[in-house]
């Protein structure tokens, strides 16, 4: 799964596609799909995809990298602004309560 941020700046990720040619990336989410044209860069056997992606925090997306009408790669994207090393699904949602555990036995 590819991890990206909700930002209006250029982001990039690396993949290993089935072919060394690509013309567009189609990102599918719950609001529909976006098609973004790009020119991929290749380093050894990696394809580097870079662009400005219109993603929302906390959502998952599927994407297809296309070479004209052929699909050369399928994958998933998760959008989060949290630090990946300290990621918590409950970030900002869970509040811890303290108790002194006093109880009465009758």
Secondary structure as the mmCIF struct_conf table of DSSP 4:
data_model
#
loop_
_struct_conf.conf_type_id
_struct_conf.id
_struct_conf.beg_label_comp_id
_struct_conf.beg_label_asym_id
_struct_conf.beg_label_seq_id
_struct_conf.end_label_comp_id
_struct_conf.end_label_asym_id
_struct_conf.end_label_seq_id
STRN STRN1 UNK A 2 UNK A 4
BEND BEND1 UNK A 6 UNK A 6
BEND BEND2 UNK A 8 UNK A 9
STRN STRN2 UNK A 11 UNK A 15
BEND BEND3 UNK A 18 UNK A 20
STRN STRN3 UNK A 24 UNK A 29
TURN_TY1_P TURN_TY1_P1 UNK A 30 UNK A 31
STRN STRN4 UNK A 32 UNK A 37
STRN STRN5 UNK A 41 UNK A 43
TURN_TY1_P TURN_TY1_P2 UNK A 44 UNK A 45
STRN STRN6 UNK A 46 UNK A 51
TURN_TY1_P TURN_TY1_P3 UNK A 57 UNK A 58
STRN STRN7 UNK A 60 UNK A 67
TURN_TY1_P TURN_TY1_P4 UNK A 68 UNK A 69
STRN STRN8 UNK A 70 UNK A 79
BEND BEND4 UNK A 82 UNK A 82
HELX_RH_3T_P HELX_RH_3T_P1 UNK A 84 UNK A 86
TURN_TY1_P TURN_TY1_P5 UNK A 89 UNK A 93
#
